Amino acid sequence: MTPLVHATTPGGFLLVLAVILPVCAVLAILACGPRSAARIAMTTFAAGLAVAIAIAVQLMSSGAALSYVVGAWQPPLGIALRADGLSGAMLVMTALVIVAVGLFARTQHKLHEGAEDGRAPTTFWLMLLALWSALNAVFVGEDLFNLYVALELLTFAAVPLVCLDGRAETVKAALRYLLFALIGSLLYLLGTGLIYGQYGTLDLLALSRLSRQDPALAAALALMIVGLLAKAALFPLHLWLPPAHAGAPAPASAVLSALVIKAPIFLILRLVLDVAPPQSAAVAGQLLAVLGAASILFCSVMALRQARLKLMIAYSTVAQIGYLFIVFPLAAGSPELPPWGTIAWTGGALQLISHALAKAAMFLAAGAIAEAFGHDRIADLRGFGRVLPFSAAAFGLAGLSLMGIPPSGGFVAKILLLTAAVTEGYPWLAATILAGGLLAGGYVFRVIDKALAVPAVPIAPLRKVPRRLELAALALAVAAVLLGFVPLRPFGFLQIGRDGLAAAWAP
């Protein structure tokens, strides 16, 4: 294997800052106590958003990937961090969702630092910050073992958020989530061990230079991808997600559905497109597309059947991530056109981001509804839009993105994927995309119909919900719609830093 030398680039220190800033905030909260938790967290959120934007600006100005070699020790002995265009987009999207969720949680009384019992609020802020650090570590990590550590930190930060209220049903859901996550981690670690034993390196950029067909590499990647699928909750490994996400507090549900499951999907994307040889990538892509299509259809039907709003949104999450897996055969590329030069690559990346914004908006809106009425039973929400107009608007705008209706970001993502499916000769994927949009319209309009209906008896909330609580959800929904103004062509920003991986696609 050709030796590969990493070099720290101007602005590379921002990658380290993105990872350690939330960790420093965790230490500050532990030192200062519960009453300062929310204030420290909110300050960190603002600083972290500025760092993410600075990384994106640096990527655009340089037109090349950012990298940082920790301690100047080169891999495989040292650790390198690297951010390309997709990583930069994920960092900014994650920061935006975290800020919105933090504003929502800060407004709620039960997550306020002045609450009588400070354990749950403090735990929330600590876990949210740890989760953010783990996500950033995944998006900029270059070493497979360090990515494993980041995934474990992500799991052990997310599981407590599921059962934050301590109810028996949420504890049961959290334990099921933990079981699936640990099995996934074991498979991922086994694959990592196989790769290290075969090649003596775990550096992703070095592994991307491997273009030969190798049974050991194929077996390792198969183990790792199956483990990551369990963490991503793709059908049929989705059984843990609906009860976990539906039972968690609204801010936690928003983070779990919008961000946490994106980390394993991001790694699957890198393993299939960057590490796997083209022949293995083609086989894996076909299998993942079949599972993605099944996830879209089956879980959309399950979402239609749900009586509770949050459970409906949770099943919708599993359905919508199916679109991210049908990208693989559509963005398979060729020696002349690498995957990141295809419209399917742009469509998949936009789906990744627009889904996160829309799903976080939906869960926050559902949280405001449950806060106001004390429940989230869809049948008993007739006329709720008259009481919570911003929440109804947020749910409706986010629903536009899920359905793929213009001018939303989901429309741009799905039209790019649909175009790629037709031009690449995958009519069954094109039909799945259209059917998924129609099914999404069915469960979204169930809620919109209730919001706009005139109740026989005037509906009265049990408690007043501050408008600023609803505005966090509305802001994310508007952002999901604004993504629809991205040009309908391969997006240049997403191709920044991909030239270093071109060797894997050389004829």
C-alpha positions in Angstrom: 0.0 0.0 0.0 1.3 3.4 -0.9 2.4 5.4 2.1 0.0 8.3 2.7 1.1 11.5 4.5 -1.5 13.7 6.2 -0.8 17.4 6.6 -2.4 19.9 8.9 -4.1 22.6 6.8 -4.8 26.2 7.6 -7.9 26.2 9.8 -7.5 22.6 10.7 -7.5 23.5 14.4 -11.2 24.2 14.0 -11.9 20.5 13.7 -10.3 19.9 17.1 -12.3 22.8 18.5 -15.6 21.3 17.2 -14.9 18.1 19.1 -13.5 19.3 22.4 -15.7 22.4 22.9 -18.8 20.4 24.1 -16.5 18.3 26.3 -15.2 21.4 27.9 -18.8 22.5 28.5 -19.5 19.1 30.2 -16.6 19.6 32.6 -17.7 23.2 33.3 -21.2 22.0 34.2 -19.9 19.3 36.5 -17.7 22.0 38.2 -20.3 24.7 38.4 -23.4 22.7 39.3 -27.0 22.3 38.0 -28.0 26.0 38.3 -25.4 26.9 35.7 -26.0 24.0 33.3 -28.5 25.6 30.9 -26.5 28.9 30.7 -23.2 27.0 30.0 -24.9 24.8 27.5 -26.5 27.7 25.6 -23.2 29.6 25.5 -21.5 26.5 24.1 -24.2 26.0 21.5 -23.7 29.5 20.2 -19.9 29.1 20.1 -20.2 25.6 18.5 -22.5 27.0 15.8 -19.9 29.7 15.0 -17.1 27.0 14.8 -19.2 24.9 12.4 -19.9 27.9 10.2 -16.2 28.9 10.3 -15.3 25.3 9.0 -17.8 25.6 6.2 -16.5 29.1 5.2 -12.9 27.8 5.3 -13.9 24.9 3.1 -15.5 27.2 0.6 -12.6 29.7 0.5 -9.9 27.0 0.1 -11.8 24.6 -2.1 -10.0 21.7 -0.4 -10.5 19.5 2.6 -9.4 20.6 6.1 -7.2 18.3 8.0 -5.4 18.2 11.4 -2.8 15.7 12.5 -3.1 15.4 16.3 0.3 15.8 17.9 2.0 15.8 14.5 2.0 12.0 14.7 1.2 10.5 11.3 -1.3 7.5 11.0 -1.3 4.6 11.6 0.4 5.6 15.0 -1.3 9.0 15.2 -4.8 10.3 14.6 -5.8 12.6 11.8 -9.0 14.6 11.6 -10.4 15.6 8.2 -13.5 17.5 6.9 -14.6 17.5 3.3 -17.7 19.3 1.9 -20.2 16.7 3.2 -18.6 16.7 6.6 -18.8 20.5 6.7 -22.5 20.4 5.7 -23.2 17.8 8.5 -21.4 19.9 11.1 -23.4 23.0 10.3 -26.7 21.1 10.1 -26.0 19.4 13.5 -25.2 22.7 15.1 -28.4 24.3 13.8 -30.5 21.4 15.2 -28.7 21.4 18.5 -29.2 25.2 18.9 -32.9 24.9 18.1 -33.4 22.0 20.5 -31.5 23.8 23.2 -33.7 26.9 22.8 -36.8 24.6 23.0 -35.5 22.8 26.1 -34.4 26.0 27.8 -37.9 27.3 27.7 -39.5 24.2 29.2 -39.9 24.4 32.9 -38.8 20.8 33.5 -35.5 21.5 31.7 -35.0 24.8 33.4 -32.0 25.2 35.7 -34.4 26.6 38.4 -36.5 23.4 38.6 -36.9 21.8 42.1 -35.2 18.6 41.0 -32.0 19.4 39.1 -31.0 15.9 38.2 -33.1 15.4 35.0 -32.3 18.9 33.6 -28.6 18.6 34.3 -28.5 15.1 32.8 -30.2 16.4 29.7 -27.7 19.2 29.1 -24.7 16.9 29.9 -25.9 14.1 27.6 -26.8 16.6 24.8 -23.3 18.1 24.9 -21.6 14.7 25.0 -23.8 13.6 22.1 -22.8 16.7 20.1 -19.1 16.1 20.7 -19.5 12.4 19.5 -21.4 13.5 16.4 -18.7 16.0 15.4 -16.0 13.3 16.1 -17.8 11.0 13.7 -18.1 13.6 10.9 -14.4 14.5 11.1 -12.9 11.2 12.1 -10.4 9.4 9.9 -9.5 6.4 12.0 -11.9 3.4 12.2 -11.2 2.6 15.8 -11.6 6.2 16.9 -14.9 6.3 15.0 -15.9 3.3 17.1 -15.1 5.2 20.3 -17.2 8.1 19.0 -20.1 5.8 18.2 -19.9 4.3 21.7 -19.9 7.8 23.2 -22.9 8.6 21.0 -24.8 5.5 22.2 -24.1 6.1 25.9 -25.2 9.7 25.6 -28.3 8.9 23.6 -29.7 6.0 25.8 -30.2 8.1 29.0 -32.1 10.7 26.9 -34.6 8.0 26.0 -35.5 7.2 29.6 -35.0 10.7 31.1 -38.4 10.7 32.7 -37.8 7.3 34.5 -41.0 5.7 33.4 -41.0 1.9 33.1 -41.9 1.9 29.4 -39.2 4.4 28.5 -36.6 2.4 30.5 -37.7 -0.7 28.6 -37.3 1.1 25.3 -33.9 2.4 26.3 -32.7 -1.0 27.2 -33.9 -2.4 23.8 -32.0 0.5 22.1 -28.9 -0.3 24.1 -29.1 -4.0 23.2 -29.3 -3.2 19.4 -26.6 -0.6 19.7 -24.2 -2.9 21.6 -24.7 -5.7 19.1 -24.0 -3.2 16.3 -20.9 -2.1 18.1 -19.6 -5.6 18.4 -20.0 -6.3 14.7 -18.3 -3.0 13.8 -15.4 -3.7 16.1 -14.9 -7.2 14.7 -14.7 -5.7 11.2 -12.3 -3.1 12.4 -10.0 -5.8 13.8 -10.1 -7.8 10.6 -9.1 -4.7 8.6 -6.2 -3.9 11.0 -5.0 -7.4 10.9 -4.9 -7.5 7.1 -3.6 -4.0 6.3 -2.0 -2.6 9.5 -3.9 0.7 9.3 -7.3 2.0 10.1 -6.9 5.3 8.4 -9.9 5.9 6.0 -7.9 7.9 3.5 -5.2 5.2 3.3 -7.9 2.5 3.0 -9.5 4.4 0.2 -6.5 3.6 -2.0 -7.3 -0.1 -1.8 -8.9 -1.0 -5.1 -8.3 -4.7 -5.3 -10.9 -7.3 -4.4 -10.0 -8.9 -1.1 -12.2 -11.4 0.8 -10.9 -10.2 4.1 -11.9 -6.6 3.3 -15.3 -7.7 2.0 -16.0 -9.7 5.2 -14.9 -6.9 7.4 -17.0 -4.3 5.6 -20.0 -6.6 5.7 -19.7 -7.0 9.5 -19.3 -3.3 10.0 -22.1 -2.3 7.7 -24.6 -4.7 9.4 -23.5 -3.4 12.8 -24.1 0.2 11.6 -27.5 -0.7 10.1 -28.6 -1.9 13.6 -27.6 1.5 15.0 -29.3 3.3 12.0 -32.5 1.4 12.5 -33.0 0.4 8.9 -35.8 -2.1 8.2 -35.9 -4.9 9.5 -33.5 -3.7 12.3 -35.8 -0.8 13.2 -37.7 -2.5 16.1 -35.9 -0.4 18.8 -36.5 3.0 17.2 -40.3 3.8 17.4 -40.7 3.1 21.1 -37.4 4.8 22.0 -38.0 8.0 20.0 -41.7 8.2 20.7 -41.3 7.8 24.5 -38.4 10.2 25.0 -39.0 13.9 25.9 -39.6 16.0 22.8 -36.1 17.7 22.7 -34.5 14.3 23.1 -36.7 12.8 20.4 -35.8 15.6 18.0 -32.1 15.0 18.5 -32.4 11.2 18.3 -34.3 11.2 15.0 -32.6 14.1 13.4 -29.0 13.5 14.3 -28.1 10.3 16.2 -29.2 7.9 13.5 -27.3 10.0 10.9 -23.9 9.1 12.3 -24.0 5.4 11.4 -25.5 6.3 8.0 -22.7 8.7 7.4 -20.2 6.0 8.1 -21.9 3.5 5.9 -21.7 6.1 3.1 -18.0 6.4 3.6 -17.4 2.7 3.9 -19.3 1.8 0.7 -18.2 4.7 -1.5 -14.7 5.4 -0.1 -13.3 2.1 1.2 -15.1 -0.8 -0.6 -13.7 -1.8 -4.0 -16.1 -0.9 -6.9 -17.3 -4.5 -7.3 -18.1 -4.9 -3.6 -19.6 -1.5 -3.5 -22.0 -2.4 -6.3 -23.2 -5.5 -4.6 -23.6 -3.8 -1.2 -25.4 -0.9 -2.9 -28.0 -3.2 -4.5 -28.7 -4.9 -1.1 -28.9 -1.6 0.8 -31.3 -0.2 -1.9 -33.6 -3.2 -1.4 -33.7 -2.7 2.3 -34.2 1.1 1.9 -37.1 0.6 -0.5 -38.7 -1.9 1.9 -38.2 0.6 4.8 -39.9 3.4 2.8 -43.0 1.3 2.0 -43.4 -0.8 5.2 -42.8 2.0 7.7 -44.8 4.6 5.8 -47.8 2.2 6.1 -47.0 1.7 9.8 -46.9 5.5 10.3 -50.4 5.7 8.7 -51.7 3.2 11.3 -50.5 5.0 14.4 -52.9 6.6 16.9 -50.2 8.7 18.7 -48.5 11.7 17.0 -45.0 11.0 18.3 -45.2 7.3 17.4 -46.3 8.3 13.9 -43.4 10.6 13.5 -41.0 7.9 14.8 -42.2 5.4 12.1 -41.9 8.2 9.6 -38.2 8.5 10.6 -37.5 4.9 9.7 -39.4 5.3 6.4 -37.5 8.5 5.4 -34.0 7.1 6.1 -34.8 4.5 3.5 -34.3 7.2 0.9 -30.7 7.5 2.1 -30.0 3.9 1.2 -31.5 3.9 -2.3 -28.7 6.4 -3.1 -26.0 3.7 -3.3 -26.9 2.1 -6.7 -27.9 5.4 -8.1 -24.6 7.1 -7.2 -22.4 4.0 -8.1 -20.4 6.2 -10.5 -17.9 4.9 -13.0 -14.2 5.4 -13.8 -15.2 8.5 -15.8 -17.7 9.8 -13.2 -17.1 9.2 -9.5 -20.1 8.9 -7.2 -19.7 12.4 -5.8 -20.1 13.8 -9.3 -23.6 12.4 -9.8 -26.9 14.0 -9.1 -27.8 11.1 -6.8 -25.0 12.1 -4.5 -26.3 15.6 -4.2 -29.9 14.2 -3.8 -28.8 11.9 -1.0 -26.9 14.6 0.8 -29.8 17.0 0.6 -32.1 14.2 1.9 -29.7 13.7 4.8 -29.9 17.4 5.8 -33.5 18.2 4.9 -34.8 15.1 6.8 -32.8 16.2 9.9 -34.3 19.7 9.9 -37.8 18.5 9.1 -37.9 15.7 11.6 -36.5 17.8 14.4 -39.2 20.4 13.6 -41.9 17.7 13.7 -40.8 16.3 17.1 -40.5 19.8 18.6 -44.0 20.7 17.3 -45.4 17.4 18.7 -43.7 18.3 22.0 -45.4 21.6 22.2 -48.8 19.9 21.4 -48.3 17.3 24.1 -47.2 20.1 26.5 -50.4 22.1 25.8 -53.0 19.3 25.8 -51.3 16.6 28.0 -51.4 14.0 25.3 -50.6 13.4 21.6 -53.5 11.3 20.5 -54.2 12.3 16.9 -58.0 11.6 17.2 -58.4 14.0 20.1 -56.4 16.9 18.5 -59.2 18.3 16.4 -58.8 22.1 16.0 -55.4 22.3 17.7 -54.1 24.7 15.1 -56.4 27.4 16.6 -54.5 27.1 19.9 -51.0 26.4 18.5 -50.8 28.0 15.1 -47.0 28.1 14.9 -46.8 24.4 15.8 -49.3 23.5 13.2 -47.4 25.6 10.6 -44.1 24.0 11.6 -45.6 20.5 11.3 -47.1 21.4 7.9 -43.9 22.9 6.5 -41.8 20.0 7.7 -44.4 17.7 6.1 -43.9 19.4 2.8 -40.3 18.3 2.9 -41.1 14.7 3.8 -43.7 14.5 1.0 -41.3 16.1 -1.5 -43.5 19.0 -2.4 -41.9 22.2 -3.9 -40.2 24.4 -2.9 -38.9 22.3 0.0 -35.5 20.7 0.4 -37.2 17.3 0.4 -38.5 18.1 -3.1 -35.1 18.9 -4.5 -33.6 15.7 -2.9 -36.4 13.4 -4.1 -36.5 14.9 -7.6 -32.8 14.4 -8.0 -33.1 10.8 -6.8 -36.1 10.2 -9.0 -34.2 11.6 -12.0 -31.3 9.4 -11.2 -33.5 6.3 -10.9 -35.1 6.9 -14.3 -31.9 7.7 -16.1 -29.9 4.9 -14.5 -32.6 2.3 -15.3 -34.1 1.6 -11.9 -37.8 1.9 -12.4 -38.6 0.0 -9.2 -36.7 2.6 -7.2 -38.5 5.4 -9.1 -41.9 3.8 -8.2 -40.8 3.5 -4.6 -39.9 7.2 -4.4 -43.3 8.2 -5.8 -45.2 5.7 -3.5 -43.2 6.9 -0.5 -44.2 10.5 -1.2 -47.9 9.6 -1.5 -47.8 7.6 1.7 -46.0 10.5 3.5 -48.8 12.8 2.3 -51.3 10.4 3.9 -49.9 10.6 7.4 -49.0 14.3 7.2 -52.5 15.3 6.1 -54.0 13.2 8.9 -52.5 15.7 11.3 -53.0 18.8 9.1 -56.7 17.9 8.8 -57.0 17.8 12.6 -55.2 21.1 12.9 -57.5 22.9 10.5 -60.8 21.2 11.6 -63.5 23.1 13.5 -64.1 21.3 16.8 -67.7 20.6 17.9 -66.6 21.9 21.4 -64.0 24.6 21.6 -60.6 23.0 22.4 -58.9 24.3 25.5 -55.3 23.6 26.4 -54.4 22.3 29.9 -51.5 24.7 30.1 -50.3 27.7 28.1 -47.3 27.1 25.8 -45.1 30.1 25.2 -44.9 31.2 21.6 -41.1 31.1 21.7 -41.4 27.4 22.4 -43.1 27.0 19.1 -40.8 29.2 17.2 -37.8 26.8 17.6 -39.8 24.2 15.6 -41.0 26.7 13.1 -37.4 27.9 12.4 -36.2 24.4 11.6 -39.2 23.8 9.4 -38.5 27.0 7.4 -34.9 26.0 7.1 -36.0 22.7 5.6 -38.1 24.5 3.0 -35.3 27.0 2.2 -33.1 24.1 1.2 -35.4 23.8 -1.8 -33.7 26.7 -3.5 -30.5 24.7 -4.0 -29.9 24.3 -7.8 -31.0 21.1 -9.4 -27.5 19.9 -10.3 -24.5 18.3 -8.5 -23.7 20.7 -5.7 -20.1 21.9 -5.8 -19.7 22.3 -2.0 -20.4 18.6 -1.5 -17.5 17.7 -3.8 -14.9 19.6 -1.9 -12.2 17.3 -0.7 -13.3 14.3 -2.7 -10.4 14.4 -5.1 -8.2 12.7 -2.6 -10.3 9.6 -2.9 -10.2 9.4 -6.7 -7.6 6.7 -6.7 -10.2 4.2 -5.6 -12.1 4.9 -8.8 -9.2 4.8 -11.2 -9.6 2.4 -14.1 
